[in-house]
Amino acid sequence: MRASRSIGGIVNKLFFLFYSFVSILIYIIALPFLFLFSFKPKYRQSIPARFFLWKNPPLKPGGIWFHSCSFGEAKAIAPLVEMLPRKVLRMTTTTQTGKSVIDTYTKQSRYLPFEPLLFGWLRPQKALVVMEAEFWYLLFALAKHRGARTLLINARMSDRSFPKYLKMAWLYRQIFRHIDTVYAQTPKDKVRLEQLGAKNVTVTGNIKLALLPKPTKIFAKPDSLLVCAASTHRGEEVIVLDAFETFLEEHPEAKLAVVPRHPERFEEAAQLVEAFAAKRGVSWHRYSQRADFESTVTLVDALGELVNIYAISDIVILGGAFVPVGGHNAAEAAQFGCRILSGPHYFNQKDIFEAVEGIAIVEPANLGRRLLQYGQIKPATLRWHTDLSPIVKELETLL
């Protein structure tokens, strides 16, 4: 037994050295490309901070460190954040939109440096809490080595991703060696995570259902039907506008709000809306110029307004699923009883879609016809919610 443990310890140390060497090598090779990419607006803040530590000092030690990747994940941790003293909060992210969210939680908010830079950057914390599928080996290994309790929360393994993870199971077993507790979204996720080496796995449900975002302002609802094209990606605005053109033939008074997912696509989407309005001879405007929905089409070129728009929408066409992106959080619209139409590519949101009753799944080519049949779609409702108490109790023991 001792010999086995000794051999295992040697293997783990060799893996640590090998992984560290490879990550440093990749970093050196990538430096010229990273420098060039840093001039793109999308990466102008994140790349200098993550890969060159520009204006990205270490977090203050001794706190509860949350890491979330994107805008949506950063918003989703709000219920946990609100249950902890602000003075213990430490936050990191990898995207500019995510950073805009964590900045509202605490001044101790940073971009997560690329792995080899963590050796000199990472300070001891009471806990490291990582959202979903941010499987960075050195992040967990170094944080645990320097005294942190390590948690993976809202963990999931989609049908599409799991076979890919299985092929790299040897890597994930090494990662899970450094994760103390895993909180999974569903029983199926629990089984899959355990197959990859996870231990101490508890099913708590999806955090995104724990405390759904509420409106921050009240818009005047148009007298006519309001259709919201939510979190659209490249290729989806064209699909929605074509469908809405058909809808206008029977409902000429209807309004459409187009809300692109990423701010760097606002101009691209605006050009498509402008061309549509000119072709149909209808009105349109940018939300940044006039914050109402009285034109036939409104291009919402702002972040953080989607829930406010859901609150006055009759129909929601949920983006991210008419092209193979993986879908977005349908529960945010379902809480208002909207009629929801989604495309078939919602593979990253299956758990949330299962928790929402009434979503109509539509092929892109059939969206116009299904939109005309909106009266046959039931207003969406939530089937169940989430219990965060096990996570909160574990974190409270560390304070």
N, C-alpha and C positions, 0 to 999 in steps of 0.2 A: 504494500500500500504506500509506504513512504517512498519507495523507488518510483512508483507510478506518479506520485505527486511531484517528485523531483524532476522527472522527465517532462511532465506537463508544465511545470514552472519554467524549465529551460526553453521549451517550445514557445511558450507565451512571450518570454523575453526576446527570443529570436524574431518572433513575429513583430513585436513592438519596434525593434531596431530596423527590420526590413521595411515595414510600413513607413516609418519615419524617413528612412533614406529615400524611398520611392517618392514620397510626397515632396521632399526637398528638391529632388531631381526634376519632378514635374513643374514645380514652382519656378525653378531657374530657367527651364526651357520655355515656359509660358510668359516670362517677363516682357519680352518685346511685344508680344501680341496684346498683353494686358495694357501696356502703355498706350497702344493705338486705340484699343476699345474704350479707354478711359475718356476719350474725347467725345464719345457719343452721349447725347443727352440722357439716355436711359441709365448709363453707368457712370455719369460724371461725378457723382458723390460716392457710390458704393465701391467701385474698383479702387480708387486711391485709398479709401479707408480700409478696405478688406485686404488688399494685397500690398499696400505700401505704408499702412498705419497712419495715413495722413489725417490729422485732426481726429484720431481715434485712440485716445489713451485707455489704459486698462480700467476695468470696473473697480470700484471701491470694494475691498474684501469684506467677508463676513455677512453676506446677504443671501436672499433667495433669488437665484438667477434663472430667469425664463428666457428660453430661446425659441423663436418662431420665425418661419421663413418669410411668408408673404403677408400682404395686407389683410387677407381674410383670416389667417391664423392669428395674426397679432390682435385683431379685433375679437377673435373667439376666446382668448384667454382673459378677457375682461372680468368674467365672474370670479375667477380665482384671484386676480389682482385686487379686486375690491374687498376681498376678505382678509387681506394681509396689510400690516402697517406699511405705509408708503416708504418709511425710512429703510426698510429691509429690501426693497425692490431693486433688482438689477435686470436689465433687459438687453438682448441682442437680437439682430435680424440680419438678413442678407440682401434685402431689396430696399429701394428708395421709398416705395409705397409703404412697406412694413415699418420703416424708420419713422415715417410721418405719424404712425399710430403709437409706437412705443414711446415716442417723445412726449406724448400726452400723459403717460403713466408716471414717469420719473425722469429726473435729470441724469440719472445713471443709466442712460440708454446709448448703445453703441452698435456699430456694424460688427458682425462676427468675423474676425480675421481668418484668412485661409490657414489650414491646419498647421503647417510647420511654424507659423508665426505665433501660435499659441504657447509655445515653450517659454517665450519671454514675456508674453502678454497676460496670460491667465493668472489670476490671483485666487487664493483660497476662498471658497464660499461655503455656506452652510448646506446649500442644495443647488443642484442643477436640474431644471425642469425643462424638458425638450418636447416640443409639439410634433406629433404625427410621425413623419418618416425622415427626419433629419438625422440620418445615421452617419455621423462623423466620428470615426474611431478615436482619433486623438482628442477630440472634444470630451468624450466620456472618460477615456483613459486618464488624461491629465487632471480633469476635474476631480475624479474619484481619488487619484493618487494624492491630490492636494487637500483631501479632507471632505469633499462634498458628498452628500447623499444624492444619488443619481436616479432620476425618474424620467420615464418616457410616458407621456400622457396622450390621450386621444389616438392611440396607436391603431393602425389599420393595415390590412393587406388585401388589396383589391384582387378580384379574379384575374385581371389582366397582369398585375404586377407580380403576384405570388410565384408563378413559374420562373420568372427572371431572378427573383430573390433566392429560390431554391438552388438554382445553378451556382450561386455564389454563397451557399450556406456556410462554407468554411470561413468566409469573411465575417458573416453576421454572427456566427458563434463567438468569434473573438470580440465583436462589439458588445454583445449581450453579456459577456463576462464582466463588463464594467457598468452594467445597468442594474441597480438594486431592485427597482420596482417598475412594473409595466401596468398601465391602465389602458385596457383595450376598449374599442367601441362596441364590438359584438362578440358573442360566443365563437363565431366562426373565425374572427380575427385572433382570438385567444389561442385557438388550436393551431393556427398557422404560425403565430409568433413563437409558440412553444416548440414547433418543429424546427425553427431557426435558432433555437437555443435560449429563448427568453425564459426567465424564472420569475416567481412571485407575480403572476399575471392575474389581474382582477378586471372584470367587466363593469364599466361604469356608464356606458352609453357615450353618445357623441356630445362633446363639450359645446359644439355649435348650437345644440338644442337647449343647453342649460339656461342661458339667459339671452334670448334673442334681442337684437338691438331694437330700441324703440325710437319713434320719430323725435327729432330734435327741433323740428319746426312744423307748423301746420300750413299746408298750401291750400289755396282755394281750388276746389275741384271744378273742372270744366263742366258745363251743363250736359255735354255729350259723353259718349263712351271714351274712356282713356285707355289706350293700349301702351304698355311699357315694355320695350325691348331691352331687357336687363343684362348687363355684363356681357355685351357682344364682343366677339373676336373677329379678326380679319376673315372676310368671306360671309359673315353672318348678317351684316347690315344689308347686303344685296338681297339675301334670301328674305329678310323681314320686309324690306321695302317692296319687293315684288308681291309678297302676300298682302301687304297693306293696300297696295294699289287695287287688288281684287276686292278687298274689304270695302274700300271707299265707294265702289260702284253701288253697293247696297246701303252703305252707311256714310254718306258724304259729309256728315257732321262730325265724324269720329276724329279723335286726336291721337297722335303717336309721340311718345317720348323715347328717344334712342339714347341709351346710356352705355357707351363703350367701356370695356373693362379696364383698359390701360390708358393713362393720360397721353402717352406718346402717340396714340392713334386718334386723338381728338380731331386733328386737322384732316386726316384721311377720311374719317367718318363724315366730317362736315362737308367735304367735297361731294361725297355720295348723296347726302341729304339735299344739298343745293341742286345737284343735277336732277334728282327725283322731283323736287318742287318745281323746277323749271319745266320739266316734261309734263307734269300733271297740271300745272298752272295753279298750284296751291301755295299757301304761305308757310314760311319756316323761320326760325330764329335760333340763336345760340343762347343757352341758359345763362352764360356768363354776362350777356348783354341785357337780358331781361328775364327775371326769375319767375316766369309763369308758364302756363301750358295752353295758351289761347291760340297759338298758331296751329296749323294742321300738323306740322312736325316740329318738335323741339329737340335740338341736339344738346344733350346735357354734358357740357364740357367742364365738369367739376367732380371732385371726389366727395364721398360721404353723404350724398343726397339720395341714394337709392331707396333706403328704407322710408324716407319721407315721401318719395314718389309712390312706393308700394301702397302706402296708406290711403291714397286717393285713386288707385288704379282699379279698373274693372277686370282687365285681362293682362296677364304677364306672359311674355314670350321670353323664356329663360335661356340666355346665351350660354356658350361654352359646350353645347351638346349638339348643335347642328353641323359643327365641324369637330373632328376628333381631339378635343381639348380635355374632356373629362367631366364637364358640367360644373354647376355652381349650386350654392345653398338654397334649395327651394323652400326651406322652412321659414326664411325671413319674409317671403311673400305670403306663405300659407297662413301665418298668424293673422293676416288681415282678411282672410277668406277670398283672396283673389282667385280667378280662374286661371290655371297655369298650364301653358303648353311648353313642352321641352322636346328637343331633338333626341335621337337614340343614343348619342355618345356621352352618356352620363356615368361612365365607369368609375370615376373617382368619387361619386356622390351616391353610390347605391344604398348605403346605410341611411342617408338622409331621405332619399326618395322612398325607401321602404317605410320611413316614419311619417310620411306625408300621404294622406289619402286624397285622391282626386286629380292627380297630375295626368294630363293627356300627352302621351308620347307620339310624336309626329315625325314622319320623314320630311326632309326639307321640301321636296317637290309637292307635298300635300298640305303644306302649312296654310296656303291661301284658302283652300277648301275647308280645312278644319277650323280656321279662324271664323269663317262665315257660320259655322255650326257652334259657336261659342256657348249658345244657350243650352246645349246638350251636355256641357262640361260642368260637373259639380264644383261649387266653391271649395277650395282646398282646405283641409283641416289637419291638425297634428294628431298622430295616433298615440305618441308617448313622449316623455321627456327624459332628462338625465339626472343622475345622482352624483354630485361632486363631493359628497361628505367624506369618502375614504381618502381622497387626495388632500382635502383640507386638513383632516386629522393628522395625516402623516407630516404635512408641512408644519403644523402647529407644534408638534413635538420637538421641532428643531429650533423654535424661536426662544 
